[in-house]
Amino acid sequence: SSSAVRVTIKEDCKPLLLSNEQLTTLMNDMDAAIRNGLAKDTNPSSIVKCYVTYVQDLPNGTERGKFLALDLGGTNFRVLLIELGENNYFHMDSEIFKVPAHIQTGKGTELFDHIAKCLAEFVKKHNLDNKKALPLGFTFSFPLRQVGLTKGYLNSWTKGFNCSGVVDEDVVRLLKEAIKRRKDVEIDVCGILNDTTGTLMSCAWKNPNTKIGVIVGTGCNACYVEKVENAELFDGDKTKPYVIVNTEWGAFGDDGKLDAVRTKYDRQIDEDSLNPGQQRFEKMISGMYMGEIVRLAIVDLANQNKLFEGRLSEQMKTKGAFGTSYVSDIEGDKANYKETLKVLNEMGINDPSLVDCANVRYICECVSRRSAHLVSAGLAVLLNKMDEKSVTIGVDGSVYRFHPYFHKLMVEKTKQLTKSDIKFDMMLSEDGSGRGAALVAAVAVRDELPSMTNGFSAK
Ligand SMILES: Nc1ncnc2c1ncn2[C@@H]1O[C@H](COP(=O)(O)OP(=O)(O)O)[C@@H](O)[C@H]1O
C-alpha cells in the first residue's frame, strides 16, 4: 500500500504532481496556441500548427466495397485491403513490410519505389481485379501541410526517417509517380491522412458522434472536428460546415510555455533526445519517453540513497533500458509486488526490499498519472472549444491500450476540466491508421462518384 512509500520519496516526486490550477493555466496557454495555429496571421509563428486535413465528411455507414490502404509512420509499414459491407461488416487483410534502415535514410525516390513495390506484390498476391484503378487511402504520420485531400507537403521527417528530396514536396505526387514507374498496377490515391485522423474516422464509422481522435503511443497527438469558418488556412469546399484539424499538439511548450511544470527529468530527456527543444508536450506524455522518465527518477533517488540502499545496476543506468511497458506491468500488480520484483530483477536489481517496490511503484504512478492528466488537459481544451454537448473521443496507442489505469485517469481528469454541460465518452479505436485510411478513401469515392460506390471487386 502507498503507506509504505517513504515520506522523502513522496516529497521528491511532488514536482510530478500537477494541480488543477496548474492544469488550468496550461489549458489557457494551449487554447491560445491552438487559436494561433488556426488563424492565418499567427499560424506561421504558432507552436501548435493545427494542420487542416481536408477531411470534411465522416463515414455514415453506407460505405461499401474494397479499399486499399498504406500505413507509414507508426512502428511498421503496412499494406492493407479493407472490405466494408452491410450491417457494419468489416474485413481486413494486411501485410507488414520492412523498410530497411538504408531506405529510411536514403533517397526519397527509393523509399517510394519500395512502397510501390510492396503495394504491387500485395495486389498480385490477393488476386485483386485491377482493370479499373483501385482506390487507396494513405496514412502518412508525419507533419504534413495539406492543400487538398490528395495533396500535402512534408514539413519535416520524425521518428527515425530522413529521406532526401521529400521535405517540402507533395508526398502524394511522389507516391503516384513511383506507382506509374512500375506500370503494373492501377491505383487511385483518394486521400492522405495521419494516424489521428484515421483514429477519428475509424471510431466515427461505428459511432457517428466521434469528433476527436487522439493517440498515446510512440508519440502523442490529437485531431478534432472544427468549423470551416475557424480554420482560416482551409482552402477547400467552404459550403461544407466542418473540417478535421490535426493539431500536432506534441509541440506545445516548445516556446517555453511548459517550463513551469517541466522537471529536471523532463529537461534531461529533451537534451538527450534526437530533437532537443522540440515536442516538449509529447515528451512528458508518450510511450517513447514515459519509461525513461521513471528510470531517470529511480537513478536520481538511488544516487541519494533513497532506493535500493544506493545500489544500482548497469542496466538501470542504461538510457532507454526501462521500457514504458514496465510501467504498465508494475502498476498492474495485484498483490505482493510480483510483477514489480520481476521488472526489477530484469533490470538487474537483486533483492529489493518491499519498501523499494512500493517506492518504485509510486514513482511509476506519479509519471503515468501526470501523462494522463496532460492528455486530459489537452482534450478538455478541445471539448470546451468545440462546445458540443455530447462528444465521443476515439483513442489509440499502446499506452492508452495497455496501461491498467490510463483510461480511468483520463476520464476522471477530463471531466473535472471540462464545462459541466458537456458530456463525453472515450473509446478505444482499434487500428485507426489502417481502417481510417480505407474510410477516407471510401468516403471520397462515396461523395465523388455517387453512382459507383463499390470501390472495386476481388476476382
Ligand atoms: N504494455 C504497454 N504499456 C504502456 N506502453 C507500452 C506498452 N507496450 C508498448 N508500449 C509503448 O507504446 C509505444 C508504441 O505505441 P504503439 O501505439 O504500439 O505504436 P505507434 O504509436 O508507433 O503506432 C512504445 O513507445 C512503447 O514503449
The ligand as a Gaussian input file, in Angstrom:
#p B3LYP/6-31G(d) Opt

LIG

0 1
 N        2.183000      -2.550000     -22.242000
 C        2.488000      -1.283000     -22.543000
 N        2.170000      -0.270000     -21.696000
 C        2.495000       1.006000     -21.976000
 N        3.176000       1.368000     -23.081000
 C        3.519000       0.425000     -23.958000
 C        3.196000      -0.942000     -23.740000
 N        3.671000      -1.662000     -24.789000
 C        4.266000      -0.769000     -25.626000
 N        4.184000       0.489000     -25.125000
 C        4.732000       1.727000     -25.695000
 O        3.929000       2.136000     -26.769000
 C        4.721000       2.733000     -27.799000
 C        4.283000       2.180000     -29.149000
 O        2.984000       2.629000     -29.386000
 P        2.042000       1.920000     -30.451000
 O        0.707000       2.533000     -30.292000
 O        2.138000       0.445000     -30.283000
 O        2.706000       2.246000     -31.839000
 P        2.810000       3.560000     -32.734000
 O        2.417000       4.753000     -31.911000
 O        4.248000       3.606000     -33.140000
 O        1.909000       3.305000     -33.887000
 C        6.164000       2.448000     -27.452000
 O        6.779000       3.660000     -27.064000
 C        6.098000       1.502000     -26.275000
 O        7.055000       1.836000     -25.293000

